[in-house]
Structure formats: C-alpha cells, structure tokens
Amino acid sequence: ANALIADGVGKESLVGICVEPSLDLVVSLLGVLKSGGSYLPIDTEYPRQRLEYLRDDASPHCVIVHEATRERWDGVGCRLFDLDGGALDGAVSERPEVTLEGSDRAYVIYTSGSTGKPKGVEVTHRSVTNITSYTAKRFALSSEHHWLFHTTTTFDISVVEYTVPLSLGASICVMSKAEVLEGEQYAVAIRSNGIRVVQATPSQWKIIQGFDSLEANRNMVVISAGEPLTSSLAEHLLSEYASVWNGYGPTEATIYTSYCELDAESFSGKVTIGQPVGNGAIYILDKERRITPLGVAGEICVGG
C-alpha cells in the first residue's frame, strides 16, 4: 500500500491487477484497498485487444504485474507496477494513514455489457462492507470458517472469498487456475486446509461432485451462484453438505442481492432466489412498474 501511495495512488486512482492466483494476488488486492485506490481485476489470459480496450476505457493509473504476467503487457502502453521488478523496493512497512468514506470506490469490474462492449461497474466500500458483514452474520460464520479462494477476480463473487474470511480472522486457500479445472484438486485443497466454506457456479460444482465425498463435508457451507441451480444438482449438494445456499445477484447490485437456504428435509425440487440481503430489497413489478399480486409474473427490480 505504501509503495502504491508513493507511486501516486490515491482515492481517485484506479489500479489494474493482472496477477496469477497466488499470495501476490491477495497482497495486491489488499494493498490497493489500503492505499485508498480502487482495483480493476484483469484476467491473466485476456487477449491483447481486451488489454488495449481496458487501457483506453478505464485509464488505470498503473497495472500491477509480476514475473508470470509481465510480458503480456509488452507494447500495450500501460505503466506497470512490477512486484518482481523492484516496485516494492524501499517501501515503508508502517500502516498507511488513509481515511476512506463509504461512498469511495473499492473496485471496478467489467461485465459483457448490453451493447456488446464490456462496461465497467463501479462498486463502493459501503456496498462491499454491507455484503461482507451480512454474509458473515447470515451464515453464522466465525474465525473457524476457512474459505477456498478459487474464483477469478474478474467475477465479482470472488470478492467475498477474501473479504468475509479475512474480516473474521479466518484463512483462505488460494487455488491456481490449473487446479480449478481438476475436480480432484478441490478435494485435496479442502482436506489439506480445513476448508469450511466453498462457493462455486453449478458448472464448477459438477466438476467437483465426483471427488467431494469427504467426511468433513458435513461441516461445510456451500454456495451455488452465477448460474441457475438445477433441482438435481441441489439434491446432490444437500446429500453431501450440511449447509447449502443459492446466491443471486447482478454485478451492479454488489455480488449478491439475495440468498436462499436449502433444507434437505423440506426440499421439494424447487430452487428459488430466496430473500434479499441486509439493507436490500427485491420487488416484482409489471410493465407499468407496479407491484404485481402474489403468483403473478413480473420483472425483478432490486433496491437498497
């Protein structure tokens, strides 16, 4: 954080992060936030055209890289903050004196965009703090609930994989991209690190499910998000895990808009999006923006 501040990063600064899943990635995320700046996650496998688009559209102050990703930026034209190239040399270790407000920006994540071009969504510290604290409280988590940090940072559900456990004093286990593609590696990571919380998309759960028959599973909290959760997959998760949740929400609403807790004894095969998170609201409206009667279809509108 102090090295970034010395480089000119402040409240209005957007800092790109293009770092492979590792300790360097966690340090980069926290370092940017503690410097007062906001971060822009950049996938390490983005093509050059996408990197140039982010350069022009987001105009980051600099991009954090390390040895594994440095060459991808050759000729792109962005200032690089190279973790393995001396960027941290001479940085002081004292806590930086930075005051943040809830309205200050925490990160910018680019979505596909309704026009076909990616669009950046700005998320504030207030919103991140709200979903972090609510998730910890709603799931009754503690410092014993260690998380798997395996979601790419360009997908916003990755945020709670580090903010929730670290806010509680729990640990996180960072998985590499290669490990994420192998279901067996999930079982190894869970068993070896005492993981108690895992969130993944239904597609990822299908990869995991052939290797997840662990005795420790009965103590785990699992979250399915990012795609519709089918009844068959929900039944499988309920047969393996003690606490199963379905999460829903667009990036613009900060990660999760609602959670639904599934119960093995009462599960009827129907998966819903559940109830809104704390300080949030969900309305079902008709075409005239009027609240629909019970049982009448409408459009989901999010507030809070």
Disulfide bonds with the S-S distance in Angstrom:
none
